[in-house]
Amino acid sequence: MPAPAAEPHLFVVFGATGDLMQRKLLPALFHLREQGLFPAGSLILGVARHPLDDATFRTTSAQSLVSAVPDRAAGAPAFCAATVFYYGLTAETADGYRALRGRIEQLETEHHLSGNRIFYLALPLEAFGPTLEGLGGAGLNRGPGWTRVVIEKPFGRDLRSAEALNRIAHQHFEEKQLYRIDHYLGKETVQNLLVFRFANAFVESDWNRERVEQVEITVAESLGVEGRAGYYETSGALRDMIQNHVTQVLALVAMEPPARRNEDDIRDEKVKVLRSAQALGPDDVVRGQYTAGTIAGTPVPGYREEPGVSSTSTTETYLALRLKIANWRWQDVPFFLRTGKRLPEKSSRVVVTFKAPPVSFFQNESEYRQSPDRLTILIQPEEGFEIAFEIKVPGREMRVQTHRMKFHYADVFGPLPDGYEMLVQDVMIGDASLFVRADEVEESWRLYAPILEHPTPLVFYAAGSDGPESAQKLVEGWGHRWSAD
């Protein structure tokens, strides 16, 4: 069934001169307009502190589009000239926000818009609360049409700050107006988890403690902090990856079938997963930090040698967790989560390992080493699925090998759109299914509170290695091992 059509609106981006707007949001809006999904008559209003005029901002935006989508660069100047405007919010005061409201109403009157508005907060965490208060104080939390607010991650730094930010948001906006975005949920493979699980009976019938041995979720990066030390020193792997991206994937993998395919029922089931997760203890956690090493043959410095990083930093660049979900479907099935920087390659995946046959009559055959069946869900850099299973090698001898059946999205559908494109379109049509609700974000922070409040000692791993040795022991301690995928 085709998605409902979006209504014409004003798309207001706070932080419009920043990297996210120029590298992700603007190209997403441009591509949606090319597809007829950004409604005709809709406008983009960039808001930032810099005292720019419309013409200068349009020129900068067109240049960004040319860099981001060089194959379609010819249409960038016309798109920006007709669609893009700018407002310099140089005074973030009540008067400043009232003046912003005047500019918004002027644009809507001049371009015959009905008052539908999207406010996208492409801002640092510390600016979310003041911006929400500024919008509410100026009466921009309600309009002649609908009003929606998109809030980037991270939503809080811990449970207390997330609760405080939710209180501010709810003072000025209803929950149905709030879209807490996680771009991982815009990836086709992540979304397809719902289809793969609930539209294929053979999958769902095996998706439980009777058939599954373990579940592993990995988000590995080969890059270091890449000039973002100021952010990463106050974030670390838990806040940067685990609490949001990895936890969203965990919830989709582990959730029960929703009663209906609507945003509240889907998000209800995700929250139940987080509430069923058992409390994490010190023995369930490995915190690591990379030292100097080699990536793809090139020497790289250790984290503490990176520009802007303290020489005594205790920020984790690697985190591995073992988690259990205490419900009927997953009782006693371990979930292993890990993320890290300066690992051998960039790879995000979910590996579901199924239980081996209780008895194998091939066990005495020469050259046979029994391997369990595995489903690998590829999230990036490729998106798709791979199933590893046992087959007989042709010939007189009974020889068994593990082979894979593969489905990669790009092989069938060609290049996939960026995740932001899908999520921005969802905001336009008012579908919050792939966005994080207030109770969900608080439950995720509650789950990881023990790690934040009582961090375990750091262990170290060389850049280019597979991570700390103790992460292997973490899994082996439960009689398992990380997959070699």
C-alpha positions as CSV (number, residue, x, y, z in Angstrom):
1,M,0.0,0.0,0.0
2,P,1.5,3.4,-1.0
3,A,2.4,5.8,1.8
4,P,-0.1,8.7,2.3
5,A,0.8,11.9,0.5
6,A,2.5,14.6,2.6
7,E,0.8,18.0,2.9
8,P,2.6,21.2,1.9
9,H,4.5,22.6,4.9
10,L,7.4,24.8,6.1
11,F,10.5,22.6,7.0
12,V,12.5,24.6,9.6
13,V,16.0,23.4,10.5
14,F,17.7,24.7,13.6
15,G,21.5,24.4,13.1
16,A,21.2,24.9,9.4
17,T,24.8,25.8,8.8
18,G,26.0,22.6,10.4
19,D,27.3,19.4,8.9
20,L,24.1,17.4,9.4
21,M,22.0,19.9,7.4
22,Q,24.4,20.3,4.6
23,R,25.5,16.7,4.3
24,K,22.3,14.7,5.1
25,L,19.1,16.7,5.5
26,L,19.4,19.0,2.4
27,P,20.3,16.1,0.0
28,A,17.4,14.0,1.5
29,L,14.9,16.9,0.9
30,F,16.3,17.5,-2.6
31,H,15.9,13.8,-3.5
32,L,12.4,13.7,-2.0
33,R,11.5,16.7,-4.2
34,E,12.8,14.9,-7.3
35,Q,10.6,12.0,-6.5
36,G,7.5,14.1,-5.9
37,L,7.5,13.3,-2.1
38,F,8.4,16.7,-0.8
39,P,5.1,18.4,-1.6
40,A,5.1,21.2,-4.2
41,G,4.9,24.6,-2.5
42,S,6.8,23.4,0.6
43,L,9.7,25.6,1.8
44,I,12.9,25.1,3.8
45,L,13.8,27.7,6.4
46,G,17.3,27.4,7.8
47,V,17.9,28.8,11.2
48,A,21.3,29.4,12.8
49,R,23.2,32.1,14.7
50,H,25.2,33.3,11.7
51,P,24.0,36.6,10.2
52,L,23.5,35.4,6.6
53,D,20.9,36.5,4.0
54,D,18.8,34.2,1.9
55,A,21.1,34.6,-1.2
56,T,24.2,33.6,0.7
57,F,22.6,30.6,2.3
58,R,21.2,29.5,-1.0
59,T,24.6,29.6,-2.6
60,T,26.2,27.6,0.2
61,S,23.3,25.1,0.1
62,A,23.6,24.6,-3.6
63,Q,27.3,24.0,-3.3
64,S,26.7,21.4,-0.6
65,L,24.2,19.7,-2.9
66,V,26.6,19.6,-5.7
67,S,29.2,17.9,-3.5
68,A,26.6,15.5,-2.0
69,V,24.8,14.5,-5.2
70,P,27.2,15.3,-8.1
71,D,25.2,13.2,-10.6
72,R,22.2,15.4,-10.1
73,A,24.0,18.7,-9.5
74,A,22.4,20.6,-12.3
75,G,19.1,20.9,-10.5
76,A,20.6,22.1,-7.2
77,P,20.7,25.9,-7.8
78,A,17.1,26.0,-9.0
79,F,15.9,23.9,-6.1
80,C,17.6,26.2,-3.6
81,A,16.5,29.4,-5.3
82,A,12.8,28.3,-5.2
83,T,12.8,26.5,-1.9
84,V,15.5,27.6,0.6
85,F,15.3,30.6,3.0
86,Y,17.4,31.7,6.0
87,Y,16.8,33.3,9.4
88,G,19.6,34.4,11.7
89,L,18.5,33.8,15.3
90,T,21.2,35.9,16.7
91,A,19.3,36.5,20.0
92,E,18.1,33.2,21.6
93,T,15.6,35.1,23.8
94,A,11.8,35.4,24.0
95,D,12.1,38.4,21.6
96,G,14.3,36.4,19.3
97,Y,11.8,33.6,19.0
98,R,8.9,36.0,18.6
99,A,10.8,37.5,15.7
100,L,11.3,34.0,14.2
101,R,7.6,33.5,14.5
102,G,7.0,36.7,12.5
103,R,9.4,35.5,9.8
104,I,7.6,32.1,9.6
105,E,4.2,33.7,9.4
106,Q,5.5,36.1,6.7
107,L,6.8,33.2,4.6
108,E,3.5,31.2,5.0
109,T,1.5,34.3,3.9
110,E,3.6,35.1,0.9
111,H,3.7,31.5,-0.3
112,H,0.2,30.6,0.6
113,L,1.1,27.8,3.1
114,S,-1.6,26.7,5.5
115,G,0.5,26.6,8.7
116,N,1.8,23.1,8.7
117,R,5.3,23.1,10.3
118,I,8.2,20.8,11.0
119,F,10.9,22.0,13.3
120,Y,14.1,19.9,13.0
121,L,16.6,20.3,15.9
122,A,20.0,19.5,14.2
123,L,21.6,20.8,17.4
124,P,23.9,19.7,20.2
125,L,22.2,18.1,23.2
126,E,22.5,21.1,25.4
127,A,20.5,23.2,23.0
128,F,17.5,21.0,22.8
129,G,15.8,22.2,26.0
130,P,16.3,25.9,25.4
131,T,15.1,25.6,21.8
132,L,11.9,23.7,22.9
133,E,11.2,26.3,25.5
134,G,11.8,29.1,23.0
135,L,9.4,27.5,20.5
136,G,6.8,27.0,23.2
137,G,7.2,30.5,24.6
138,A,6.7,32.1,21.2
139,G,3.6,30.0,20.6
140,L,5.3,28.0,17.9
141,N,4.3,24.8,19.6
142,R,0.8,25.2,18.0
143,G,-0.1,26.6,14.6
144,P,-2.9,27.0,12.1
145,G,-2.0,23.5,10.8
146,W,-0.1,20.6,12.4
147,T,3.3,21.1,14.2
148,R,6.0,18.4,14.5
149,V,9.4,18.5,16.2
150,V,12.3,16.3,15.2
151,I,15.0,15.8,17.9
152,E,18.4,14.4,17.0
153,K,20.3,12.0,19.2
154,P,21.6,11.9,21.9
155,F,18.4,12.4,23.8
156,G,19.9,13.0,27.2
157,R,23.2,11.7,28.7
158,D,21.7,9.4,31.3
159,L,18.3,8.6,32.8
160,R,18.0,11.7,34.9
161,S,18.8,14.1,32.0
162,A,16.5,12.2,29.6
163,E,13.7,12.5,32.1
164,A,14.3,16.2,32.5
165,L,14.4,16.7,28.7
166,N,11.2,14.8,28.3
167,R,9.6,17.0,31.0
168,I,10.6,20.1,29.1
169,A,9.4,18.7,25.8
170,H,6.0,17.7,27.3
171,Q,5.5,21.1,28.9
172,H,5.3,22.6,25.4
173,F,4.4,19.7,23.0
174,E,2.2,16.6,23.0
175,E,4.0,13.3,22.7
176,K,2.4,12.8,19.3
177,Q,4.2,16.0,18.0
178,L,7.7,14.7,19.0
179,Y,9.9,12.6,16.7
180,R,13.1,11.4,18.4
181,I,15.2,10.3,15.4
182,D,17.7,7.5,15.1
183,H,18.9,7.2,11.6
184,Y,19.6,3.5,12.0
185,L,15.9,2.9,11.9
186,G,15.8,4.4,8.4
187,K,18.0,1.6,7.0
188,E,16.1,-0.9,4.8
189,T,17.5,-3.9,6.5
190,V,16.5,-2.7,10.0
191,Q,13.0,-1.9,8.8
192,N,12.8,-5.2,7.0
193,L,13.3,-7.0,10.3
194,L,9.6,-6.7,10.9
195,V,8.7,-8.1,7.5
196,F,11.4,-10.9,7.7
197,R,10.2,-12.0,11.1
198,F,6.4,-11.6,10.9
199,A,5.7,-12.3,7.2
200,N,7.7,-15.5,7.1
201,A,6.2,-18.3,9.2
202,F,9.3,-20.5,9.0
203,V,11.4,-17.7,10.6
204,E,9.0,-16.7,13.3
205,S,8.4,-20.4,14.4
206,D,12.2,-20.7,15.0
207,W,12.6,-17.3,16.6
208,N,12.6,-18.3,20.3
209,R,14.5,-20.0,23.1
210,E,13.7,-23.5,21.8
211,R,15.7,-22.9,18.5
212,V,18.1,-20.0,19.1
213,E,21.4,-20.5,20.8
214,Q,22.5,-16.9,20.9
215,V,22.0,-13.5,19.3
216,E,24.9,-11.2,18.6
217,I,24.7,-7.5,17.5
218,T,27.9,-5.8,16.3
219,V,28.6,-2.2,15.2
220,A,32.2,-2.1,14.3
221,E,34.1,1.0,13.0
222,S,37.6,1.2,11.5
223,L,37.7,4.9,12.1
224,G,38.9,6.7,15.2
225,V,37.4,9.9,16.6
226,E,38.2,11.8,13.3
227,G,38.4,15.3,14.8
228,R,35.4,14.7,17.1
229,A,37.3,14.3,20.3
230,G,35.4,17.2,22.0
231,Y,32.2,15.2,21.5
232,Y,33.5,11.7,22.0
233,E,35.4,12.5,25.3
234,T,32.0,13.3,26.9
235,S,30.2,10.5,25.1
236,G,32.1,7.2,24.7
237,A,30.9,4.1,23.0
238,L,27.9,3.5,25.3
239,R,26.3,6.9,24.7
240,D,27.4,7.1,21.0
241,M,26.3,3.7,19.8
242,I,24.9,1.3,22.4
243,Q,22.1,3.3,24.0
244,N,20.6,4.3,20.7
245,H,21.6,2.4,17.5
246,V,22.4,-1.0,19.0
247,T,19.4,-0.9,21.4
248,Q,17.0,0.0,18.6
249,V,18.2,-3.1,16.7
250,L,18.0,-5.2,19.8
251,A,14.4,-4.2,20.4
252,L,13.3,-5.0,16.9
253,V,15.1,-8.4,17.0
254,A,13.6,-9.4,20.3
255,M,10.1,-7.8,20.2
256,E,6.8,-9.8,20.1
257,P,4.5,-9.4,17.1
258,P,2.5,-6.2,17.5
259,A,-1.3,-6.5,17.6
260,R,-1.6,-4.0,14.7
261,R,0.9,-2.4,12.3
262,N,0.6,1.1,13.8
263,E,3.1,3.3,15.6
264,D,1.9,2.8,19.2
265,D,1.6,-1.0,19.0
266,I,5.0,-1.4,17.5
267,R,6.6,0.9,20.0
268,D,4.7,-0.8,22.9
269,E,6.4,-4.1,22.0
270,K,9.9,-2.5,21.8
271,V,9.4,-1.0,25.3
272,K,8.4,-4.4,26.7
273,V,11.7,-5.8,25.5
274,L,13.7,-3.2,27.4
275,R,11.6,-3.7,30.5
276,S,12.2,-7.4,30.4
277,A,16.0,-7.1,30.2
278,Q,17.8,-8.3,33.3
279,A,19.9,-5.8,35.2
280,L,23.6,-5.6,34.0
281,G,26.3,-6.4,36.5
282,P,30.1,-5.8,36.4
283,D,30.7,-9.3,35.0
284,D,28.5,-8.5,32.0
285,V,30.5,-5.6,30.8
286,V,33.9,-5.0,29.0
287,R,35.0,-1.5,28.5
288,G,38.0,-1.0,26.2
289,Q,40.1,1.8,24.7
290,Y,42.3,1.5,21.6
291,T,46.0,2.0,21.7
292,A,48.3,2.6,18.7
293,G,48.2,0.0,16.0
294,T,47.7,-0.5,12.3
295,I,44.6,-0.2,10.1
296,A,44.8,-1.4,6.5
297,G,48.6,-1.3,6.7
298,T,48.7,2.3,8.0
299,P,49.9,3.1,11.5
300,V,47.4,5.0,13.6
301,P,47.7,6.6,17.1
302,G,46.1,5.4,20.2
303,Y,43.0,7.2,21.5
304,R,44.9,9.1,24.2
305,E,47.3,10.4,21.4
306,E,44.4,11.7,19.4
307,P,44.2,15.6,19.2
308,G,41.9,16.9,21.9
309,V,41.9,13.7,24.0
310,S,43.3,13.7,27.5
311,S,46.4,11.7,28.1
312,T,44.7,10.1,31.1
313,S,41.2,9.7,29.4
314,T,39.0,6.9,30.8
315,T,36.5,7.2,27.9
316,E,35.6,3.8,26.4
317,T,36.0,3.4,22.6
318,Y,34.8,-0.3,22.9
319,L,32.0,-1.8,24.8
320,A,30.9,-5.4,24.9
321,L,27.8,-6.6,26.9
322,R,26.1,-9.8,27.6
323,L,22.4,-9.4,28.3
324,K,19.5,-11.6,29.0
325,I,15.8,-10.9,28.4
326,A,13.5,-12.5,31.0
327,N,10.4,-13.4,29.0
328,W,8.9,-16.5,27.6
329,R,10.4,-16.1,24.2
330,W,14.0,-15.4,25.2
331,Q,14.5,-16.9,28.7
332,D,18.2,-18.1,29.0
333,V,19.1,-17.0,25.4
334,P,22.2,-14.7,25.7
335,F,22.3,-11.5,23.7
336,F,25.8,-10.2,23.1
337,L,26.2,-6.6,22.1
338,R,29.4,-4.9,21.1
339,T,30.7,-1.8,19.4
340,G,34.1,-0.3,18.9
341,K,36.3,2.1,17.1
342,R,39.6,1.2,15.3
343,L,38.5,-2.4,14.6
344,P,39.7,-4.1,11.4
345,E,36.7,-3.1,9.3
346,K,33.4,-1.2,9.3
347,S,30.6,-3.7,9.8
348,S,27.2,-3.6,11.4
349,R,25.3,-6.9,11.6
350,V,23.1,-9.1,13.7
351,V,24.0,-12.8,13.9
352,V,21.3,-15.3,15.1
353,T,22.9,-18.6,15.8
354,F,20.5,-21.5,16.0
355,K,21.0,-24.6,18.1
356,A,22.8,-27.5,16.6
357,P,21.1,-30.9,16.2
358,P,21.1,-32.7,19.5
359,V,22.7,-35.7,17.8
360,S,24.6,-35.8,14.6
361,F,25.2,-39.0,12.7
362,F,27.9,-37.2,10.7
363,Q,30.1,-36.7,13.7
364,N,32.5,-39.5,12.8
365,E,33.0,-38.5,9.2
366,S,36.5,-37.3,8.3
367,E,37.1,-33.6,7.8
368,Y,33.7,-32.7,9.3
369,R,33.4,-30.0,11.9
370,Q,29.8,-29.4,12.9
371,S,28.8,-25.7,12.6
372,P,25.4,-24.4,13.8
373,D,23.1,-22.8,11.2
374,R,23.3,-19.0,11.4
375,L,21.3,-16.1,10.0
376,T,23.3,-12.9,9.5
377,I,21.4,-9.6,9.0
378,L,23.7,-7.2,7.3
379,I,23.1,-3.5,8.2
380,Q,26.2,-1.8,6.8
381,P,28.2,-1.3,4.6
382,E,26.1,-3.9,2.7
383,E,22.4,-4.4,3.5
384,G,20.9,-7.8,3.3
385,F,20.7,-11.3,4.7
386,E,22.9,-14.4,4.7
387,I,22.0,-17.8,5.9
388,A,24.8,-20.3,6.7
389,F,23.8,-24.0,6.6
390,E,25.3,-27.4,6.1
391,I,25.5,-29.2,2.7
392,K,27.0,-32.4,1.3
393,V,30.0,-31.9,-1.0
394,P,29.4,-33.8,-4.3
395,G,31.2,-37.1,-4.6
396,R,31.3,-40.6,-3.2
397,E,32.5,-39.6,0.2
398,M,30.2,-38.2,2.8
399,R,31.8,-34.7,3.2
400,V,29.9,-31.9,4.8
401,Q,30.6,-28.2,4.4
402,T,29.1,-24.9,5.5
403,H,27.8,-22.7,2.7
404,R,25.8,-19.5,2.5
405,M,22.7,-18.4,0.8
406,K,22.9,-14.6,0.2
407,F,20.4,-11.8,-0.4
408,H,21.9,-8.3,-0.8
409,Y,19.5,-5.4,-1.4
410,A,21.8,-3.7,-3.9
411,D,21.9,-6.8,-6.1
412,V,18.1,-6.7,-6.5
413,F,17.1,-3.1,-6.1
414,G,20.3,-1.1,-6.9
415,P,21.6,1.6,-4.6
416,L,19.5,2.3,-1.5
417,P,18.5,5.8,-0.3
418,D,20.1,7.2,2.8
419,G,18.2,6.4,6.0
420,Y,17.4,10.1,6.6
421,E,15.4,10.2,3.4
422,M,13.0,7.6,4.7
423,L,12.7,9.1,8.1
424,V,12.2,12.7,6.9
425,Q,9.4,11.4,4.7
426,D,7.8,9.7,7.7
427,V,7.8,12.9,9.6
428,M,6.1,14.7,6.7
429,I,3.3,12.1,6.6
430,G,3.0,11.9,10.4
431,D,4.1,8.3,10.9
432,A,6.1,7.9,14.1
433,S,6.6,4.1,13.9
434,L,10.3,4.4,13.4
435,F,10.9,7.1,16.0
436,V,11.6,6.7,19.7
437,R,8.9,7.4,22.3
438,A,9.5,9.0,25.6
439,D,9.1,5.8,27.7
440,E,11.4,3.9,25.3
441,V,14.3,6.3,25.6
442,E,14.0,6.4,29.4
443,E,13.9,2.6,29.6
444,S,17.1,2.4,27.5
445,W,18.9,4.8,29.8
446,R,17.6,2.8,32.8
447,L,19.0,-0.4,31.4
448,Y,22.5,1.1,31.1
449,A,22.5,3.2,34.3
450,P,24.7,0.6,36.2
451,I,27.5,1.0,33.6
452,L,27.3,4.8,33.8
453,E,27.1,5.0,37.5
454,H,29.7,2.3,38.3
455,P,32.0,1.9,35.2
456,T,34.2,-1.1,35.1
457,P,37.9,-0.6,34.7
458,L,39.2,0.0,31.2
459,V,41.1,-2.7,29.3
460,F,43.1,-1.9,26.2
461,Y,43.3,-3.2,22.7
462,A,45.5,-2.4,19.7
463,A,44.0,-0.5,16.8
464,G,43.3,-3.0,14.0
465,S,42.7,-5.9,16.4
466,D,39.4,-7.5,17.1
467,G,39.1,-5.8,20.4
468,P,40.1,-6.7,24.0
469,E,40.9,-10.3,24.8
470,S,38.5,-10.0,27.8
471,A,35.6,-9.5,25.3
472,Q,36.3,-13.0,24.0
473,K,36.3,-14.3,27.6
474,L,33.1,-12.5,28.3
475,V,31.4,-14.7,25.6
476,E,33.3,-17.9,26.3
477,G,32.3,-17.6,30.0
478,W,28.8,-18.4,28.9
479,G,30.0,-21.3,26.7
480,H,29.7,-19.2,23.5
481,R,31.9,-17.4,21.0
482,W,31.7,-14.4,18.8
483,S,30.8,-15.3,15.2
484,A,33.6,-15.1,12.7
485,D,31.4,-13.4,10.1
